[in-house]
Amino acid sequence: MSMPFVEESDNAPPAAPPPEAAARDPLSIPADVKASIRILVVDDDRTLREGCASVLQLDGYNVTFIGRGDEGLEMVRRRKFDIVLVDLYLTPVSGIDILKATLETHRDTIVVVMTGNPSVTSSIEALRAGAWDYLPKPFSATHLQVLVGRASHAVMVARETSDLRLQLVQQSGNSDKITLLGVSPAFRRAVELARKVASTDASVMITGESGTGKEVIAQFIHHHSRRASRKMVPINCAALPEPLLESEMFGHRKGAFTGADRDKPGLLETANGGTLFLDELTEMSHPIQAKLLRVLQDGVVRRVGSEQQDAVVDVRFISATNRDPQDAVNKNVLREDLFYRLRVVPIKLPPLRQRLEDIPLLANHFLAHYWARHRLPGDAQPKLTDSAMDFLRTRPWRGNVRELQNVIEHVAVLSEPGQPIQPSDIPVYDDGPVPAARSALPMSMMDEPYHAAKDRLIAEFEKEYLTRLSARAGGNMSRAARLANIDRTTLYRLMEKHNVRRDELTGTTE
């Protein structure tokens, strides 16, 4: 399609990707979502605004276009748009005025500023005023489509987050177990797999670091299964010594050991018809593993001290461990036959450091929950500032979501009503090796010439800085440039120099 307002590398329009390629594209937007996204184009150049509208309408978006600044200002105050493309130099109302009015009325609207006279000063002014990105003219149809596609993806994620928050409230009420709240791709894949397997009786093995929410996922599976009306019985295999664990799980006969003054059914019998959750499975001893395997094979339970079959149970097994179960099998810690019986469907939960986009959702939810728990009704809830959120994203979170939950409870207890929460209000725990014991200069560098060692150290610093910067900015390169106080051209040049790609660092693409 010919676009009179753009510069194209050739005269042919870009070919549409095949359907299978679109399906693999992490930023592909479904047609029904595109139709629901409302876009406003404000530009006094008739050819440009109508050309933009034509391209976006053909892509399936709901587009409105206006030629005067005052009309654009009135429009953004009257109606809510998901995305606004506005020329910077408009009359009688400027694009900056429209940008500010849009964000004052609808804070979550994405505003992209366009201009035919780009300058560092004007771009900084627009970004500081809250612009999501900056689009210098002339631009190609492809550039417009890619930028609006990225913006639409951000809109779609925001909507999904809102839906998940509502779903969480409906399912959990005031529960503080909220690790199902998240939009990061790895976490969403785990939740979707849990949702699919829930309706079956297949055994599920959940792996992940401590504090990632393994038991919550187990509860989610049970709650959505046909066994939901029966009990889910948890057993922490690491919390009990072997004799007590065996008695608790299988039950015992009167006189089986000192203190066994009566027959007692075990947790396997208690869970009959429901779900048994085996937490920290790899801490279970081999004799108990062998006895559990018999239950998995034929459902027969034999209590401690019994020489006969005591019960036949129908139990769905969900297990969890914070170590690699395959490694436990290789080291003869976990029986291989039991491993394969319990790991019909494996689910791996990502650590919080790989879910940076979920930290604001989790932090705000925890803050609201603990503020309501610890404060009087009517006390104005404080808000986490952008700098506080940036600080939270830089933390290592060795304790994952559980650690974040505890940190935010600390903040809720000590914060003043209605006051903004700053990074200095967030506790920092000494939760890892103290790096001061390390020399700032690796000893291996002392064997190198001075200039070679200096260049290598600088290169390592730049790559580490770019990695942390991208994480802080949540994948938004304009914001990353502002945080680093450098222009985007310099930032891209550094990333290219060190072969750093955004999708490797944040799970998104530019």
C-alpha positions, 0 to 999 in steps of 0.5 A: 500500500502506498503511504505518501507520508512515510519513507519506505526502503522500497516501493513494495508493501511489507508482506504479511507474516504467515499465520503460523509465524503470527502464532509464534510472535509473542507480541501478536494481538488477536483480532478481537483485541485489536477491534476493542483498542481505541486509537486517537490520531491528532495531527494537522497534516491531513495526509499523515493523519488519514494515512495513519488512520488507514493503516491502523484501520486495515490492521483492525484497530478502532481509529478516530482522527482529528486535525486541530489541537483544541478539538483533540484536547476536547476529545481526550477529555470526553472519551477514553482512548487506549492509545493516542498518537499526537503531533507535538507542534499543534495549534492552538493547543500544543501536543504537550498540552494534549499529552498532559490532559490525556494522562490527567483524565486517563492515567493508563492511556498510552501516548506517543508523540510525533514530530517533524522537527525532532530534537533532544530537548523536545523529546526529553520534555515529552518523555518527562511529561509522560509520553510512552514513546517518541516517533520522529517524522517521516516514518514508515508504515512498518514502523507505525505498525510495530510501535502501535503493536507494542503499545497494543500489547501493553494495553492487552497485558494491562487488561489481563492484569485487571482481569486476573486481579478480579479473578483473584478476589473472587477466588481467594477473598482476603487470602494473602496467598496471591501468587496466582497474580502475575502476567509474566510469560513463564508464570502464565504458562505454569498457571495455564498448565495447572488449569489444564491438568486440574480436571484430570486425576494425573499426578503432578510434580511442582518444582521451584525455589522456596517461596515461589508458591508451590503449595498455592498452585497445588491448592489451585489444582485441587480447587479446580478439580472434580475432587474440590468438594473433598479435602486436600491434605498437605504433608511436609516430608521435611518437617517430621522424622522418619517414624513420625512421618510414616505414622502420620501418613499411613496411620498405626495400630494400637500397640505399634510403638510406645504411646500408640494407645489406640488405632489411628488412621493416617493422612492417606485415609483422611485424603480418600476421595481428595488430594494428598500434597507431598511437600519437599518430596525428596526429604522422604526416606527410601523405606517410606518411598517404597511403602508409598509406591504400593499405595500409588500402584494399587491404593492399598494402605497398611498402617504401622504395626499391621500385618493386613490390608487396612484400607483401600484409598482413592487419592490424587497425588500432587508433590513438590520440591525445591530441588531438581528431582532428576538430580535427586534420582541420579544421586539415589535420593529419590526412587526412580519408579516413584519419581515417574509415578508422581511426575506424570505432569511436571510444572516448574514455577519461575523465581521472582527475579524472573518475574520482574513485571509481576512485582508491582502487581504483587507489591500493591496487592500485599500493601492493600491486604496488610494495610487493611489488616493492621490499620484502622478503617479510614486510614488513607493507604500510602502508595509505592512511588515509582522509585520504590518500585524500581528499587523492588525490581533490583532486589535479588529476592532469594525468598521469592514471593514469600520474602516480598510479602514479608517486606511489604507487610513491614512497610505497611506496619511502619508507613504513615497514612497517605504518605508516599513510600520511598526506597528508604522506607523498604527494609534491606536484609543481609540475605546473602554473602557479603561482597566486601570479602571479594576484591573489586578486581578479579585476581586473574586480571593481575596477569593481564596488561594494564590496558587489556585488564581495564578494557575487560573490566569496563566491558563487564561493568557495561554489560551488567549495567545494561542488564540491570537497567533493562530489568528496572525499566521493565522493557521500556527503552525510553524509560531505560534511557531516562533512568540512565540519563543517556539518549536512546541512540547511545543506549542502543549502541551500547546494547549492540556493542555487547550483543545484548538483546532486549528479549533475552533480558526482559522477555519482550521485543522492541 
